[in-house]
Amino acid sequence: MQEKPYHHGNLRHSLIEVGISLIHKEGVEHLSLRRVASLCGVSQAAPYAHFANKEALLDAMRAYATERFAQA
């Protein structure tokens, strides 16, 4: 059985990090909330508790990357 990267931790953070990883590997055209949810091992509805849509996830990913860059 495949190990799931998310397990009762901070789902919002996991969705952001998995989304960034997916974009790096396959490009933004392959990003979807369903795909990110699947990679995190949660239901397709779970990301909607944190993000209204794909654009909201992208905004959070941009903010996260900007914050990490500023810290470095």
Secondary structure, DSSP 8 states (H G I E B T S, - for coil): ----S-SSS-HHHHHHHHHHHHHHHH-GGG--HHHHHHHHTS-TTGGGGT-SSHHHHHHHHHHHHHHHHHH-
